């Protein structure tokens, strides 16, 4: 992997992890355009995902400290309730990760992956469009909402389905407050991403002389910084975008990107 490829893929990861356009889908598109086997570069994948997690921690540091402070009072309070909602939302993705991970990985290895990404980007566009025309909700996120949003997150394991787009759109369609949906969407993904990276590291031998460890430290640093800085900006942008209800522009973008991906596969 060359430095400009790491820079571009890091930017793609950072931006698309938070913007509702599917990071996995765009990484697949980027992989095809650059001819880089990103799925085999475990070290790079772990680094850029770690960078986006860190950017989330930075943006929501006050919220996280507040929630943990209330939780460790060992009382049933608002903070404990919110954390229980996050835990509930993680159960569906935990089931998929434990029992269906191999099937998901097979999907990424499919020769028709570009077609899958294109079609699923159109699905993402539909979700965003539906949520745009939904009247502004006024409800706080409840347990049933958290579970359904968690199910939406599991669907986003399919490349081309945006995780942030599917969870935020689902919350909006359920009638939840815009500001709360964005916050919940980003906080609920922290543990699954960290857990997925830890499992990937435990199942692989990163210090070995495999293809993943062949990436130079400087290249990894470029990818990390690109993902962290772009993720930091995208996370802040997305919060404001959801508050202003302008997801329709991303729906239009997903239609264009999905159509181009389908055309690229057919070509």
Number of C-alpha atoms within 10 A of each C-alpha: 18 10 16 12 18 26 20 18 29 32 23 23 29 31 28 25 27 29 24 27 29 30 24 23 27 27 22 23 21 18 16 15 10 14 11 18 14 20 15 12 18 20 22 26 22 19 20 28 24 19 25 30 24 19 23 22 18 12 16 17 13 11 14 16 12 12 18 14 13 19 19 10 11 9 11 10 12 12 20 19 17 19 18 15 21 23 15 19 27 23 16 18 21 17 12 17 19 9 10 12 13 11 12 14 13 10 15 20 11 11 10 13 22 26 21 22 28 29 22 23 31 22 20 27 29 18 23 30 19 16 23 20 13 15 11 16 14 12 15 15 19 12 16 13 20 26 19 18 29 27 20 25 27 23 17 21 21 20 26 31 32 34 30 26 29 29 29 31 31 25 28 30 19 18 20 21 18 24 17 19 25 25 17 20 25 23 17 22 21 18 14 15 16 15 14 15 19 13 12 16 14 10 9 14 14 17 10 10 9 14 13 22 16 14 18 13 11 11 17 22 18 21 29 28 20 25 32 27 18 23 31 23 15 21 25 16 14 21 19 15 17 21 16 11 17 15 25 18 14 18 25 16 16 28 21 15 23 28 18 16 24 19 13 15 16 10 6
